[in-house]
Every structure is written in structure tokens, then in C-alpha cells.
Amino acid sequence: VAITHKNSEVLRAADTLVRLHAAIGSGAVSLEEALFEEASDYISRRKVEAWSKKSDEAVIGEILSPACYIKDAFPAALYLAWKYARDFSGGIIANANLGGDNCHRGAVVGSLLGASCKVPLKWRAGLRVLQGDRELEFNRAGEDGMGWSQEV
């Protein structure tokens, strides 16, 4: 990140995102718990509970800017990850529908939701991945998330 973004706030957000992934990746805490433990500089339980009483458009559009400026974009992404912590599809669709610079938020929202809850088959079907010199296609039968098996 430091190569492309020489901004201390962006670096701090990137560090927070890495710590969030480490926390949820270990399985020791839920995404919601990790957000309050690792991202307390950006969101708090009090804020997200108050925001959750409003529409997503009111939170990201009125309270927080939908633009990509890290000051609002990172808290907005973390809020969506908190709100949709158990609903991968709902979270990425809500982010896309909010418009603005949703690709930046989407990278954060999608990575956190993908790491913390099951990604529905409809989002995985047809994906391909390189493993060494082999290209693998997602096996539709692998509903457990371990379906990378069919060599293409």
C-alpha cells in the first residue's frame, strides 16, 4: 500500500484491515467482535447501533460520504461489514446499490464478509483460479467452499 498511497491515514486503514483479517481468520472472534476490537478508531458499537436505525442511504450519503476519501470510506465499509456480517449477498449488493465509489468500499466489505461467512455458490460458480501451473475451475458440487478441483 505504501508504494501507491503515501498517506498516513490510508496506511493506518490498511493496517487495520490486515488486523481485522488476522482476527477473523484465526476464528477466535466474530467479525462483529473484531470490528470493535481492531477498528475502534473508525467505528464504535454506539455509532453502528445508532446508524442501524437509519437506511443505508442515510448512513452512506448523509452521515458518511459515498466518495473514496478514506476518512469516510473506510468507516462506511466497516459499517456495512458489521451490518451484513452474516449476509454476504446482502452486504455486497447493498454496497453496490449505494453507488458513489463503491468499488473501494466493495474491496473492504467483500473481503471481510468473504472471510467471515459462507460465500453463496451463486457468487463462486464459474470462477477460476491458478494453482501453480494448473488452472482450476470451481466445482459446483463443492458447496462447502472447498470446490476448487476441476482442472480446466
N, C-alpha and C positions, 0 to 999 in steps of 0.2 A: 504494500500500500504506500509506503514511504517513497517509492520510486515515482509514482504517478501523482500522489497527493501530498504535497509538502505543507500540510496544515495540521496543527496540533489537535484540533477538535476532531478531524477525520481520523487521525491516528488513534485518538482516545476511543472513538466509537468502534474502530476496527478491533482494538484490544478487548473492548467489552464484548463484542460479538464472538471473538475467539474464546473468551472465558465462559460465555453462555453455552457455546457448543461443547466445551470440555465438561461443564457441569451436567448438561443433559445427556451427553454421550456416555458418561460414566454410569448413568442410571440411578445415581444416588438421590437426585431430586427431580421433581417435575419441572416442566418448562415454566409454569407459573411461579414456583418457588425460586427457580434460578433467576428469573427476571428481577424479582425483588432483592435477591442476594447480590447479583452481579451487575445489575443495571440501575442501581438506586440513584445514580447521578442523573438519570434520564426519566425514569418513571417511579411512581410510588403507588402503594396499594390505595391510598386515599384518592390520588388522581384518577387511576383507572376505574375505580368503583364509581366515582362521580361521572367520568366520561361515559361509562357503560349505560348510563341512563339517557344518553343522547344518541342520535343517529350517527352512523359512521361519517356521513357527510358534514355533520355539525362539528365533530371532533377534528376531522381532517378536512379542513376547508374554512372553518371559523376559528377554532381554538389553535390548531396547528396548521401551518401552511402545507398545501399539497406539492409545493416545489421541492427541489432536491437539496436545498440548503440543510446541512447536517443538523443544525440547531433544532429544526422541527421534523425533518425527515426521519431521523433515527428514532426519536420518541414515538412518532406516528407508526413506524414499522413495529416497534416493540409493543405498542398498544394493540395493534391488530394481532400480533402473535399471542398476546395474553388473551384477548377476547375470543379468538378462534383456536385456542390451544388444543382442543380435541376435535377440530373440524378442518382438516387440511383443505378440502374443496371450498368450504365456506370462506376460509381465510384468503386463499389466493384469488377467488372470484371477487370478494369484497374489495381487495386491494386493486384489482384491475378496474373494477367499476368506479372507483373513486377518481380515476383519471389523474391529472397532474403528472408528475414524474414518477409514475407507478412502477417503472422498471427498477429504479433504485430501491424503493420500498420492497418490491417483489423479491429481490435477491435476498433481503434480510428475512422477510416474512416466510417465503418459501423454504429457505434453508432451515429456519428454526422449526417450522411446522413439520417439514420433512424429516428432521432429525428426532422429533419428539412424538410423532403419532404416525399411524399407518397411512401410507400414501395409497389411495384407492387405485385399483387396477386400471381404471379408465385413463389415469394420468401416466401410467407406466407402460401400457400396451404399445407396441411398435417402437419402443426406444431401443437404441443400440449402444453398445459400449465396447471400447477396445480393451483387451486384456492381453498385454504383451503384443504379439504379432497376430493375434486372433481377434476377429470382430464377432461379438456375441449379440444376439437379439433377445429381447425379453421373452421368456416363455410364459404364455398366458396361463398355463396351469400352475405357475408358481405364485399363488395368491398370498403366500407368506412373506413376500418381499425378497425371496431368495431365488427368483426365477431367471437369473442370467445364466442360461445354459445352452441355448441353441446356437451352434456356430453357424455363421452366415457364409 
